Amino acid sequence: MKRQNLMLALLFSAGLTTLAFNKIIENDPTYKAIDLANFNNSIRPQDDFYEYANGNWIKNNPIPSTETSWGNFNVLNEKSKAALRSICIEASNNKANAMGSNEQKIGDFYYSGMDSTTIENDKFGKVQYLFDRINGMKDKREIPILLALLHKFQCSAGFGLYVMADMKDSKVNMPYIYQSGIGLPEKSYYVSEDMKAVREAYKQHINNMFQLLGNDKTKSSMNAEIVFAMEKAFADSSMSAVELRDQEKQYNKLMYPELKIVCPNFNWEMYFQGLGLPPMLPTIIVSQLPFMRQFSSMLEKEPLDNWKAYFSWQFEHSIAPKLHKAVVDEDFSFYGTMLSGAKKQQPRWKKVLGATEGALGEALGQLYVARNFSEESKKRVNVMVDNLTAAYIERINSRDWMSKSTKTAALTKLGTVLRKLGFPDTWRDYSGLGIQKDSYVMNFISSNIFDVTYNLGKLDKPVDRMEWGMTPATINAYYNPSNNEIVFPAGIMQAPFFDARADDAVNYGGMGAIIGHELTHGFDDQGSMFDSEGNMKNWWTTEDTKNFQSKTKKLVTQFNNFVAIDSMDLHVNGELTLGENIADLGGLTIAYFAYKHSLVGKPKPEKIDGFTGEQRFFLSWAQSWRNSMLTKSLINQVKTNPHSPAKFRVIGPLSNIQEFYSAFNVLPKDKMYRKPEDRVLIW
């Protein structure tokens, strides 16, 4: 209640908040936050604002051979990786690290991954015991205990199990069972005609991986066909990427006897005990009922040898990047080149660094923050959140399509949003994780077991609202509806998204729009299903829901009409990307009005390089999303990713915002123009 009153008060104190922000950030009038050399001046901003703002940058910054895309996020990732690498090298070279300290674990994990000689000599040696165990099964009744072990290793065989907040009782942790068990990105890859070449390459890849395990060509070919057929059966009963956006359909809370009715051919008691859980969990949420029915049916129909082949493949696939060169190369040939289009593998240090951060993210993040982040940056972004929230309050109150009761509920939700900036207040304890120098793959497995044990340990405990889902060095941000929180790691609080030297227009168009984006996720088509306490509960009137859905339907149509790849006539999926498109449109709109608030009571900003503040705001948004992507990677994004390709994240929202039209004099004859009745304005 205290936080809510504070947020509502911001509506009446926006001017004071803005003055504080302007006092903290000392703009440098000589600093060029927007580089004119990045523009493609042969394109009119009214026709293609993305190309106009970014064309020369894209032309002059080709995608490196080791990457599948290249843009601002990649550039910042390189900076972040350089800082993390320095920490890892220092830790691995420091022989004085106390055994059991975070520095020892970071250093030894990194060292084990860089020790290619030991990895090559060992081959499958350290993990051969599990392949032997899989192939040594005598009866299908052994599958539950084996599957529990694979799941402790974070191998995605069959289904998956994860503990998190109950979507309808956000203070309580619940076990969720969900679909898994396939090696291609999404169910359509197993059936659609345009993925036929990918399917054939995938089967050959599985064949090659079995040969690397020591199977002869005939056995490997047969196993590849078996594995693919089983995965296709799993895929056939899975929800598609679009269907997975429907949270209500995936909330199936079952009592233990009901779980056994859905999946009767699986010994759940043995499986739960194998995970270290009570043999009979009283209640469990099954996200995809048809999938679990299919899994049960396959347990009965598929012979034991088929399951041996499937589990062997799934385990080898899960650890492939941590094994010797022949396996790593084969894994990259399919997932890196065939699926994503990358020409070369990343250098070993980058791959090992990624694995180290995955295993010891907060331990590494704590050292990263101490060297690369200041509390001052956190304070500055915190004030920006205040300003964005104040603007959002005004926007909610001014929506003519919302009733008073729904507005009240929306303001309550906005006022209780938990903000997490920079890094956690309390760092995760890694004392239970043992790391040694002698085996990269076993360190990887040990960290996976540690994480699974940590997650399962949340059962019967209250939800920890202060836990983070991203590491501090991550160049990203997120909104979590079950916690009603926005989270901005330290990594993203830097130029070009947030730059203390830049004018306010640039910062609001960059970091401000990102903050607005995450806030808007609380009010997109999925986030709006959750109330202020993070419970999936309807707080909308029937009429308001109809009005909201009418607007979002128009946004779906708009993005369905964007063509990502002309030669394939591959269109953006407006349904799959709806939540992110709502967040982009709302976030940019809110950030614009927050920026306008910052000008109240101040002289009108002078033009910089001939651009007004309003123009620089929109240019900053466009340049934030500059990005190139390989064709294969772009295909994957369109088919599986809830985010629209970068170009459409720019021109899509802008074509709906009247203030953009005014700033750049967009007229009916221009390509960026939409008729007023065709524009979408939600928040």
C-alpha positions as CSV (number, residue, x, y, z in Angstrom):
1,M,0.0,0.0,0.0
2,K,2.9,2.3,0.8
3,R,4.5,1.7,-2.6
4,Q,1.1,2.2,-4.3
5,N,0.5,5.6,-2.7
6,L,4.0,6.7,-3.7
7,M,3.5,5.8,-7.3
8,L,0.1,7.5,-7.5
9,A,1.7,10.6,-6.0
10,L,4.1,10.8,-8.9
11,L,1.2,12.0,-11.0
12,F,1.2,15.2,-9.1
13,S,5.0,15.5,-8.7
14,A,6.3,14.8,-12.1
15,G,7.9,18.2,-12.4
16,L,9.8,17.7,-9.1
17,T,10.9,14.3,-10.2
18,T,12.1,15.6,-13.5
19,L,14.1,18.3,-11.9
20,A,15.9,15.7,-9.8
21,F,16.6,13.7,-12.8
22,N,18.0,16.6,-14.7
23,K,20.2,17.5,-11.8
24,I,21.6,14.1,-11.5
25,I,22.4,13.7,-15.2
26,E,24.7,16.3,-16.4
27,N,24.3,16.4,-20.1
28,D,27.4,17.3,-22.2
29,P,26.2,19.6,-25.1
30,T,29.3,18.7,-27.1
31,Y,28.7,14.9,-27.0
32,K,27.2,13.3,-30.1
33,A,25.0,10.5,-28.8
34,I,23.6,10.0,-32.3
35,D,26.2,9.6,-35.0
36,L,25.1,11.1,-38.3
37,A,27.5,8.7,-40.1
38,N,25.1,5.9,-39.3
39,F,22.3,7.4,-41.4
40,N,21.4,6.4,-44.9
41,N,20.4,9.8,-46.3
42,S,19.4,8.3,-49.6
43,I,16.3,7.0,-47.8
44,R,13.6,9.4,-46.6
45,P,12.7,9.0,-43.0
46,Q,9.0,9.2,-44.0
47,D,9.4,6.1,-46.2
48,D,11.6,3.7,-44.1
49,F,12.7,5.2,-40.8
50,Y,14.7,2.1,-39.8
51,E,16.8,2.2,-42.9
52,Y,17.2,6.0,-42.7
53,A,18.4,5.9,-39.2
54,N,20.6,2.7,-39.4
55,G,21.4,2.0,-43.1
56,N,25.1,3.1,-43.1
57,W,25.7,1.4,-39.7
58,I,24.4,-1.9,-41.0
59,K,26.4,-1.5,-44.2
60,N,29.6,-0.7,-42.3
61,N,29.2,-3.4,-39.6
62,P,28.8,-6.8,-41.3
63,I,27.9,-9.8,-39.2
64,P,31.0,-11.5,-37.9
65,S,31.6,-15.0,-39.2
66,T,31.0,-16.4,-35.7
67,E,27.7,-14.7,-35.2
68,T,24.2,-15.1,-36.6
69,S,23.1,-11.5,-36.0
70,W,24.8,-8.2,-35.2
71,G,23.5,-5.1,-33.5
72,N,23.7,-3.0,-30.4
73,F,23.0,-5.9,-28.1
74,N,25.9,-7.8,-29.6
75,V,28.2,-4.9,-29.3
76,L,27.4,-4.5,-25.6
77,N,27.6,-8.3,-25.2
78,E,31.2,-8.1,-26.5
79,K,32.0,-5.4,-23.9
80,S,30.4,-7.5,-21.1
81,K,32.2,-10.7,-22.2
82,A,35.5,-8.9,-22.2
83,A,35.0,-7.8,-18.6
84,L,33.8,-11.2,-17.5
85,R,36.7,-12.9,-19.3
86,S,39.2,-10.8,-17.4
87,I,37.6,-11.9,-14.1
88,C,37.7,-15.6,-15.1
89,I,41.3,-15.5,-16.3
90,E,42.4,-13.8,-13.1
91,A,40.5,-16.3,-11.0
92,S,41.9,-19.3,-13.0
93,N,45.5,-18.0,-12.6
94,N,45.2,-17.2,-8.9
95,K,46.6,-20.2,-7.0
96,A,45.8,-18.4,-3.7
97,N,42.0,-18.8,-4.1
98,A,40.6,-20.4,-1.0
99,M,39.0,-23.8,-1.7
100,G,35.3,-23.5,-1.9
101,S,35.3,-19.7,-2.5
102,N,33.4,-18.3,-5.5
103,E,36.8,-17.2,-7.0
104,Q,38.0,-20.8,-6.9
105,K,34.9,-22.2,-8.5
106,I,34.9,-19.6,-11.2
107,G,38.5,-20.0,-11.9
108,D,38.4,-23.9,-11.9
109,F,35.3,-24.0,-14.0
110,Y,36.8,-21.7,-16.6
111,Y,40.1,-23.5,-16.5
112,S,38.5,-26.9,-17.1
113,G,36.7,-25.6,-20.2
114,M,39.9,-24.1,-21.6
115,D,41.8,-27.3,-21.0
116,S,41.3,-28.7,-24.5
117,T,44.0,-31.3,-24.0
118,T,42.3,-33.0,-21.1
119,I,38.9,-32.8,-22.9
120,E,40.3,-34.4,-26.0
121,N,42.0,-37.2,-24.1
122,D,38.9,-38.0,-22.0
123,K,36.5,-38.2,-24.9
124,F,33.3,-39.7,-23.4
125,G,35.2,-41.2,-20.5
126,K,33.7,-39.2,-17.6
127,V,30.1,-39.7,-18.8
128,Q,30.3,-43.2,-20.3
129,Y,28.8,-44.7,-17.2
130,L,25.4,-43.0,-18.0
131,F,25.4,-44.3,-21.6
132,D,26.1,-47.7,-20.2
133,R,23.3,-47.3,-17.8
134,I,20.9,-46.3,-20.5
135,N,21.9,-49.2,-22.7
136,G,21.9,-51.6,-19.8
137,M,18.2,-51.2,-19.0
138,K,16.5,-54.6,-18.9
139,D,12.9,-53.4,-18.5
140,K,10.8,-50.3,-19.3
141,R,10.0,-50.2,-15.6
142,E,13.5,-48.7,-15.1
143,I,12.6,-45.6,-17.2
144,P,11.2,-43.4,-14.4
145,I,14.3,-43.6,-12.3
146,L,16.5,-43.1,-15.3
147,L,14.4,-40.1,-16.5
148,A,14.7,-38.6,-13.0
149,L,18.5,-38.8,-13.3
150,L,18.5,-37.2,-16.8
151,H,16.2,-34.4,-15.5
152,K,18.6,-33.8,-12.6
153,F,21.3,-33.4,-15.3
154,Q,18.9,-30.9,-17.1
155,C,18.6,-33.2,-20.1
156,S,15.3,-32.4,-21.8
157,A,14.2,-35.9,-22.5
158,G,10.4,-36.6,-22.5
159,F,8.7,-34.0,-20.4
160,G,10.1,-31.4,-18.0
161,L,9.5,-30.5,-14.4
162,Y,10.0,-27.1,-12.8
163,V,9.0,-25.4,-9.5
164,M,7.7,-21.8,-9.6
165,A,4.9,-19.6,-8.3
166,D,1.4,-20.9,-8.7
167,M,-0.1,-18.7,-11.4
168,K,-3.3,-18.4,-9.4
169,D,-1.7,-18.2,-6.0
170,S,1.5,-16.3,-6.4
171,K,2.7,-16.7,-2.9
172,V,2.9,-20.4,-3.2
173,N,5.5,-22.5,-5.1
174,M,4.1,-25.3,-7.2
175,P,5.6,-28.1,-9.4
176,Y,4.8,-27.7,-13.1
177,I,5.1,-30.5,-15.7
178,Y,5.5,-29.3,-19.3
179,Q,6.2,-30.5,-22.8
180,S,9.8,-31.1,-23.9
181,G,11.9,-33.8,-25.5
182,I,12.4,-32.6,-29.0
183,G,15.6,-31.4,-30.7
184,L,14.2,-29.1,-33.3
185,P,13.1,-25.6,-32.4
186,E,9.3,-26.0,-32.7
187,K,6.6,-28.5,-33.7
188,S,6.2,-27.1,-37.2
189,Y,9.8,-28.1,-38.0
190,Y,8.7,-31.7,-38.0
191,V,5.9,-31.4,-40.5
192,S,6.0,-28.2,-42.6
193,E,7.1,-28.6,-46.2
194,D,9.5,-25.7,-46.1
195,M,11.5,-27.5,-43.3
196,K,12.0,-30.7,-45.3
197,A,15.7,-30.1,-45.9
198,V,16.2,-29.3,-42.2
199,R,14.5,-32.5,-41.2
200,E,16.8,-34.6,-43.4
201,A,19.8,-32.8,-42.1
202,Y,18.6,-33.3,-38.6
203,K,18.3,-37.1,-39.1
204,Q,21.8,-37.2,-40.6
205,H,23.1,-35.2,-37.6
206,I,21.6,-37.7,-35.2
207,N,23.1,-40.5,-37.3
208,N,26.5,-38.8,-37.1
209,M,26.2,-38.3,-33.3
210,F,25.5,-42.0,-32.8
211,Q,28.5,-42.9,-34.9
212,L,30.6,-40.7,-32.6
213,L,29.3,-42.7,-29.7
214,G,30.8,-45.8,-31.3
215,N,27.8,-47.3,-33.1
216,D,28.3,-48.6,-36.6
217,K,26.7,-46.9,-39.6
218,T,23.8,-49.3,-39.9
219,K,22.9,-49.1,-36.2
220,S,23.4,-45.3,-36.2
221,S,21.1,-44.9,-39.2
222,M,18.4,-47.1,-37.6
223,N,18.7,-45.2,-34.3
224,A,18.4,-41.8,-36.1
225,E,15.1,-42.9,-37.7
226,I,13.8,-44.2,-34.3
227,V,14.7,-41.0,-32.5
228,F,13.2,-38.8,-35.2
229,A,9.9,-40.8,-35.2
230,M,9.7,-40.5,-31.4
231,E,10.4,-36.8,-31.4
232,K,7.8,-36.3,-34.2
233,A,5.2,-38.1,-32.0
234,F,6.1,-35.8,-29.1
235,A,5.9,-32.7,-31.5
236,D,2.5,-33.8,-32.9
237,S,1.0,-33.6,-29.4
238,S,2.8,-30.4,-28.4
239,M,1.4,-26.9,-28.3
240,S,2.8,-24.6,-31.0
241,A,4.7,-21.5,-30.3
242,V,1.4,-19.5,-30.7
243,E,-0.6,-21.9,-28.6
244,L,2.0,-21.6,-25.8
245,R,0.9,-18.0,-25.3
246,D,-2.4,-19.1,-23.9
247,Q,-1.7,-19.3,-20.2
248,E,-5.2,-20.3,-19.1
249,K,-5.2,-23.4,-21.3
250,Q,-1.9,-24.5,-19.6
251,Y,-3.2,-24.1,-16.1
252,N,-4.3,-27.7,-15.3
253,K,-4.0,-28.2,-11.5
254,L,-4.3,-31.9,-10.8
255,M,-4.5,-33.9,-7.6
256,Y,-2.1,-36.9,-7.6
257,P,-4.7,-39.5,-8.5
258,E,-5.7,-37.3,-11.5
259,L,-2.1,-37.2,-12.7
260,K,-2.1,-40.9,-12.7
261,I,-5.2,-41.0,-14.8
262,V,-3.7,-38.6,-17.4
263,C,-0.4,-40.5,-17.5
264,P,-1.1,-44.0,-16.2
265,N,1.9,-45.9,-17.7
266,F,4.5,-44.0,-15.8
267,N,5.6,-44.8,-12.2
268,W,5.4,-41.3,-10.7
269,E,6.4,-42.5,-7.2
270,M,9.7,-43.8,-8.6
271,Y,10.3,-40.7,-10.6
272,F,9.6,-38.3,-7.8
273,Q,11.8,-40.3,-5.4
274,G,14.6,-40.3,-8.0
275,L,14.4,-36.5,-7.9
276,G,14.6,-36.5,-4.1
277,L,10.9,-35.5,-3.7
278,P,8.2,-37.1,-1.7
279,P,6.8,-40.1,-3.7
280,M,3.4,-38.6,-4.0
281,L,3.1,-34.9,-4.6
282,P,-0.4,-33.9,-3.5
283,T,-0.9,-31.3,-6.3
284,I,0.8,-30.7,-9.6
285,I,0.2,-28.4,-12.5
286,V,0.3,-30.1,-15.9
287,S,0.8,-27.5,-18.6
288,Q,0.0,-29.6,-21.7
289,L,-2.4,-32.5,-21.0
290,P,-2.4,-34.0,-24.6
291,F,1.4,-34.2,-24.5
292,M,1.4,-36.2,-21.3
293,R,-1.3,-38.5,-22.6
294,Q,0.9,-39.1,-25.7
295,F,4.0,-39.7,-23.5
296,S,2.0,-42.3,-21.5
297,S,0.8,-44.0,-24.7
298,M,4.4,-44.1,-26.1
299,L,5.6,-45.7,-22.9
300,E,3.3,-48.6,-23.6
301,K,3.8,-48.8,-27.4
302,E,7.5,-48.1,-28.0
303,P,9.9,-51.0,-27.3
304,L,12.7,-50.7,-24.8
305,D,15.4,-50.5,-27.5
306,N,13.7,-47.4,-28.9
307,W,13.8,-45.7,-25.6
308,K,17.4,-46.6,-25.2
309,A,18.2,-44.9,-28.5
310,Y,16.1,-41.9,-27.6
311,F,17.6,-41.4,-24.2
312,S,21.2,-41.9,-25.5
313,W,20.6,-39.2,-28.1
314,Q,19.0,-36.7,-25.7
315,F,21.8,-37.1,-23.2
316,E,24.6,-36.8,-25.8
317,H,22.8,-33.8,-27.3
318,S,22.5,-32.1,-23.9
319,I,26.3,-32.3,-23.2
320,A,27.6,-32.1,-26.7
321,P,29.1,-28.5,-26.5
322,K,31.2,-29.6,-23.4
323,L,32.8,-32.6,-25.1
324,H,35.7,-33.2,-27.4
325,K,36.2,-31.5,-30.7
326,A,34.6,-34.1,-33.0
327,V,31.3,-33.9,-31.1
328,V,31.5,-30.1,-30.7
329,D,32.1,-29.7,-34.5
330,E,29.2,-32.1,-35.4
331,D,26.9,-30.2,-33.0
332,F,27.8,-26.9,-34.5
333,S,27.5,-28.2,-38.1
334,F,23.7,-28.6,-37.5
335,Y,22.7,-26.2,-34.8
336,G,25.2,-23.5,-35.7
337,T,25.3,-23.7,-39.4
338,M,22.3,-25.6,-40.7
339,L,19.7,-24.0,-38.4
340,S,21.3,-20.6,-37.8
341,G,23.7,-20.0,-40.7
342,A,26.9,-19.2,-38.7
343,K,30.0,-19.8,-40.7
344,K,32.5,-20.3,-37.9
345,Q,32.4,-21.3,-34.2
346,Q,33.0,-18.8,-31.6
347,P,36.4,-18.9,-30.0
348,R,36.7,-21.4,-27.1
349,W,36.9,-18.7,-24.5
350,K,33.5,-17.3,-25.4
351,K,31.8,-20.6,-25.2
352,V,33.5,-21.5,-22.0
353,L,32.7,-18.1,-20.6
354,G,29.0,-18.6,-21.4
355,A,29.0,-22.0,-19.6
356,T,30.8,-20.4,-16.6
357,E,28.2,-17.7,-16.3
358,G,25.4,-20.2,-16.7
359,A,26.8,-22.2,-13.8
360,L,28.0,-19.4,-11.5
361,G,26.0,-16.5,-12.8
362,E,25.6,-14.5,-9.6
363,A,29.0,-15.4,-8.2
364,L,30.5,-14.0,-11.4
365,G,28.0,-11.2,-11.5
366,Q,29.0,-10.1,-8.0
367,L,32.6,-9.6,-9.1
368,Y,31.4,-7.9,-12.4
369,V,29.3,-5.4,-10.5
370,A,32.1,-4.5,-8.1
371,R,34.3,-3.5,-11.1
372,N,31.9,-2.3,-13.7
373,F,28.8,-0.7,-12.0
374,S,28.1,2.2,-9.7
375,E,25.2,2.9,-7.4
376,E,24.9,6.3,-9.2
377,S,23.8,4.6,-12.4
378,K,21.2,2.6,-10.4
379,K,19.9,5.8,-8.9
380,R,19.6,7.5,-12.3
381,V,17.7,4.7,-13.9
382,N,15.5,4.5,-10.8
383,V,14.4,8.1,-11.3
384,M,13.6,7.3,-15.0
385,V,11.3,4.5,-13.8
386,D,9.6,7.1,-11.5
387,N,9.1,9.3,-14.5
388,L,7.8,6.5,-16.8
389,T,5.4,5.4,-14.0
390,A,4.1,8.9,-13.6
391,A,3.5,9.2,-17.4
392,Y,1.8,5.8,-17.3
393,I,-0.6,6.9,-14.6
394,E,-1.7,9.8,-16.8
395,R,-2.1,7.6,-19.8
396,I,-4.3,5.1,-18.0
397,N,-6.5,7.8,-16.6
398,S,-6.9,9.3,-20.1
399,R,-8.0,6.0,-21.9
400,D,-11.5,6.6,-23.2
401,W,-12.0,2.9,-23.9
402,M,-11.5,1.8,-20.2
403,S,-14.1,2.0,-17.4
404,K,-13.4,3.6,-14.1
405,S,-13.3,0.2,-12.3
406,T,-10.7,-1.2,-14.7
407,K,-8.6,2.0,-14.5
408,T,-8.6,1.7,-10.7
409,A,-7.4,-1.9,-10.9
410,A,-4.7,-1.0,-13.5
411,L,-3.5,1.9,-11.3
412,T,-3.3,-0.4,-8.4
413,K,-1.2,-2.9,-10.4
414,L,1.1,-0.2,-11.7
415,G,1.5,1.2,-8.2
416,T,2.6,-2.2,-6.8
417,V,5.2,-3.1,-9.5
418,L,8.4,-4.3,-7.9
419,R,11.5,-2.8,-9.5
420,K,14.9,-4.6,-9.5
421,L,17.8,-2.5,-10.8
422,G,21.4,-3.5,-11.4
423,F,21.9,-6.5,-9.2
424,P,20.3,-8.5,-6.3
425,D,20.3,-7.2,-2.8
426,T,21.3,-10.7,-1.6
427,W,23.7,-12.8,-3.6
428,R,23.0,-16.5,-4.2
429,D,25.0,-19.0,-2.1
430,Y,27.1,-21.5,-4.1
431,S,28.6,-23.2,-1.1
432,G,26.9,-26.5,-2.0
433,L,28.4,-26.6,-5.5
434,G,31.7,-28.4,-5.9
435,I,33.9,-27.5,-8.9
436,Q,37.2,-29.1,-9.8
437,K,39.8,-28.4,-12.6
438,D,39.8,-31.9,-14.0
439,S,36.6,-32.2,-16.0
440,Y,34.6,-29.6,-17.9
441,V,31.7,-31.8,-18.7
442,M,31.4,-33.0,-15.1
443,N,31.6,-29.4,-13.8
444,F,28.7,-28.7,-16.2
445,I,26.7,-31.6,-14.9
446,S,27.5,-30.8,-11.3
447,S,26.2,-27.2,-11.8
448,N,23.1,-28.6,-13.5
449,I,22.4,-30.9,-10.6
450,F,23.0,-28.0,-8.2
451,D,20.5,-25.8,-10.0
452,V,17.8,-28.5,-10.2
453,T,18.2,-29.3,-6.5
454,Y,17.9,-25.6,-5.7
455,N,14.8,-25.3,-7.8
456,L,13.1,-28.4,-6.3
457,G,14.0,-27.2,-2.9
458,K,11.5,-24.4,-3.3
459,L,8.6,-26.8,-2.9
460,D,6.6,-26.1,0.3
461,K,8.4,-22.8,0.8
462,P,7.0,-19.3,0.2
463,V,8.0,-17.6,-3.1
464,D,11.1,-15.5,-2.8
465,R,10.1,-12.3,-4.4
466,M,13.6,-10.9,-4.3
467,E,15.1,-13.7,-6.5
468,W,16.5,-12.7,-9.9
469,G,16.0,-14.5,-13.2
470,M,18.9,-12.8,-15.0
471,T,22.5,-12.4,-14.1
472,P,23.9,-8.8,-13.6
473,A,26.0,-8.7,-16.7
474,T,23.1,-9.7,-19.0
475,I,22.2,-7.2,-21.8
476,N,18.5,-7.5,-21.4
477,A,15.5,-6.9,-19.1
478,Y,12.3,-8.6,-18.2
479,Y,8.8,-8.4,-16.6
480,N,7.6,-11.3,-14.5
481,P,3.8,-11.3,-14.2
482,S,3.7,-13.7,-11.2
483,N,5.8,-11.3,-9.2
484,N,4.5,-8.1,-10.9
485,E,8.1,-7.0,-11.3
486,I,10.4,-5.2,-13.8
487,V,14.0,-6.2,-13.8
488,F,16.9,-4.3,-15.4
489,P,20.4,-5.9,-14.9
490,A,23.5,-3.8,-14.7
491,G,24.5,-4.8,-18.2
492,I,21.8,-2.9,-20.0
493,M,22.3,0.3,-18.0
494,Q,24.9,1.7,-20.4
495,A,25.2,3.4,-23.7
496,P,23.6,3.3,-26.2
497,F,20.5,2.5,-24.1
498,F,21.4,4.7,-21.2
499,D,24.1,7.4,-21.6
500,A,24.7,10.0,-18.9
501,R,26.4,12.2,-21.4
502,A,23.5,12.3,-23.8
503,D,20.6,14.7,-23.9
504,D,17.3,13.6,-22.3
505,A,15.6,12.9,-25.7
506,V,18.2,10.2,-26.5
507,N,17.9,8.6,-23.0
508,Y,14.2,8.5,-23.1
509,G,14.1,7.1,-26.6
510,G,16.5,4.4,-25.5
511,M,16.4,3.4,-21.9
512,G,13.1,5.1,-21.3
513,A,11.4,3.1,-24.0
514,I,12.9,-0.1,-22.6
515,I,11.5,0.7,-19.2
516,G,8.2,1.5,-20.7
517,H,8.3,-1.7,-22.7
518,E,8.7,-3.8,-19.5
519,L,6.0,-1.9,-17.7
520,T,3.7,-2.4,-20.6
521,H,4.2,-6.2,-20.4
522,G,2.1,-5.9,-17.2
523,F,-0.7,-4.7,-19.5
524,D,-0.2,-6.7,-22.7
525,D,-2.5,-9.5,-23.8
526,Q,-0.8,-11.9,-21.4
527,G,0.3,-9.7,-18.5
528,S,-3.1,-8.2,-18.3
529,M,-4.4,-11.6,-17.2
530,F,-2.5,-11.1,-13.9
531,D,-3.6,-8.8,-11.0
532,S,-1.5,-6.6,-8.8
533,E,-0.4,-9.5,-6.6
534,G,0.7,-11.6,-9.6
535,N,-2.3,-13.9,-9.7
536,M,-3.9,-15.0,-12.9
537,K,-7.3,-13.3,-12.2
538,N,-9.6,-11.2,-14.4
539,W,-9.8,-7.6,-13.3
540,W,-11.4,-6.3,-16.5
541,T,-15.0,-5.6,-17.2
542,T,-16.5,-7.5,-20.1
543,E,-16.8,-4.4,-22.2
544,D,-13.2,-3.3,-21.5
545,T,-12.0,-6.7,-22.5
546,K,-13.8,-6.4,-25.8
547,N,-12.3,-2.9,-26.4
548,F,-8.8,-4.1,-25.6
549,Q,-9.1,-7.2,-27.8
550,S,-10.4,-5.1,-30.7
551,K,-7.3,-3.0,-30.6
552,T,-4.9,-5.9,-30.2
553,K,-6.6,-7.7,-33.2
554,K,-5.8,-4.7,-35.4
555,L,-2.1,-4.9,-34.2
556,V,-2.0,-8.6,-35.1
557,T,-3.2,-7.7,-38.6
558,Q,-0.6,-5.0,-39.0
559,F,2.3,-7.3,-38.1
560,N,0.9,-10.2,-40.2
561,N,1.3,-7.9,-43.2
562,F,5.0,-7.3,-42.6
563,V,7.2,-9.4,-44.9
564,A,10.4,-10.6,-43.2
565,I,11.9,-12.4,-46.2
566,D,10.6,-11.3,-49.6
567,S,12.0,-14.3,-51.6
568,M,10.1,-16.7,-49.3
569,D,7.1,-14.5,-48.8
570,L,7.7,-15.1,-45.1
571,H,5.5,-12.9,-43.0
572,V,5.9,-11.9,-39.3
573,N,3.5,-13.9,-37.1
574,G,1.3,-11.2,-35.5
575,E,-0.2,-13.6,-33.0
576,L,3.1,-15.0,-31.8
577,T,4.6,-11.5,-31.5
578,L,1.5,-9.7,-30.1
579,G,2.7,-9.3,-26.5
580,E,6.1,-7.9,-27.5
581,N,4.4,-5.6,-30.1
582,I,2.0,-4.3,-27.5
583,A,5.0,-3.7,-25.2
584,D,7.0,-1.9,-27.9
585,L,4.1,0.4,-28.9
586,G,3.1,1.1,-25.3
587,G,6.6,1.5,-24.1
588,L,7.6,4.0,-26.8
589,T,4.4,6.0,-26.3
590,I,4.8,6.2,-22.5
591,A,8.5,7.1,-22.9
592,Y,7.6,9.9,-25.3
593,F,5.2,11.5,-22.8
594,A,7.6,11.0,-20.0
595,Y,10.2,12.9,-22.1
596,K,7.7,15.7,-22.7
597,H,7.1,15.9,-19.0
598,S,10.8,16.5,-18.6
599,L,10.5,19.7,-20.6
600,V,7.8,21.3,-18.4
601,G,9.0,24.6,-17.0
602,K,12.2,24.6,-19.0
603,P,13.3,26.4,-22.1
604,K,12.7,24.6,-25.3
605,P,15.7,22.4,-26.2
606,E,17.9,23.6,-29.0
607,K,18.3,21.5,-32.0
608,I,21.3,19.2,-32.1
609,D,22.8,18.5,-35.6
610,G,19.6,20.0,-37.0
611,F,17.2,17.6,-35.2
612,T,14.6,18.7,-32.6
613,G,14.4,16.8,-29.3
614,E,11.3,15.0,-30.6
615,Q,13.1,13.8,-33.6
616,R,16.1,12.7,-31.6
617,F,13.8,10.7,-29.3
618,F,12.5,8.7,-32.2
619,L,16.0,8.4,-33.8
620,S,17.3,7.0,-30.5
621,W,14.6,4.3,-30.5
622,A,15.4,3.4,-34.1
623,Q,19.1,3.2,-33.5
624,S,18.6,1.1,-30.4
625,W,17.3,-1.7,-32.6
626,R,19.8,-1.6,-35.4
627,N,20.6,-5.1,-36.3
628,S,21.5,-7.5,-39.1
629,M,20.5,-11.2,-39.1
630,L,21.5,-14.2,-41.3
631,T,18.6,-15.6,-43.3
632,K,18.5,-18.9,-41.5
633,S,18.5,-17.2,-38.1
634,L,15.8,-14.9,-39.3
635,I,13.6,-17.8,-40.3
636,N,14.0,-19.3,-36.9
637,Q,13.1,-16.0,-35.2
638,V,9.9,-15.6,-37.3
639,K,8.8,-19.2,-36.6
640,T,9.7,-19.4,-32.9
641,N,10.5,-16.0,-31.3
642,P,7.8,-13.8,-29.7
643,H,9.8,-10.7,-30.7
644,S,9.4,-9.3,-34.2
645,P,12.5,-8.8,-36.3
646,A,14.3,-5.5,-35.5
647,K,13.1,-3.5,-38.5
648,F,9.5,-4.0,-37.6
649,R,10.0,-3.2,-34.0
650,V,10.9,0.2,-35.3
651,I,8.5,0.9,-38.1
652,G,5.6,-1.0,-36.6
653,P,5.1,1.2,-33.5
654,L,6.1,4.4,-35.2
655,S,3.5,4.0,-37.9
656,N,0.9,4.1,-35.1
657,I,2.1,7.2,-33.2
658,Q,0.9,10.6,-34.3
659,E,3.7,12.3,-32.5
660,F,6.2,10.6,-34.9
661,Y,4.1,11.9,-37.9
662,S,4.3,15.4,-36.5
663,A,8.0,15.2,-35.7
664,F,9.0,14.1,-39.3
665,N,6.1,15.6,-41.3
666,V,4.8,12.2,-42.5
667,L,2.1,12.7,-45.1
668,P,-0.4,10.4,-46.9
669,K,1.9,10.0,-49.8
670,D,4.7,8.5,-47.6
671,K,5.3,4.8,-47.1
672,M,5.4,5.1,-43.3
673,Y,1.9,6.6,-43.3
674,R,-1.2,4.8,-42.0
675,K,-4.7,6.3,-42.2
676,P,-5.8,7.5,-38.7
677,E,-8.6,4.9,-38.6
678,D,-6.0,2.1,-39.2
679,R,-3.6,3.1,-36.4
680,V,-3.5,1.3,-33.1
681,L,-3.2,3.2,-29.8
682,I,-3.7,1.2,-26.7
683,W,-1.8,2.8,-23.8
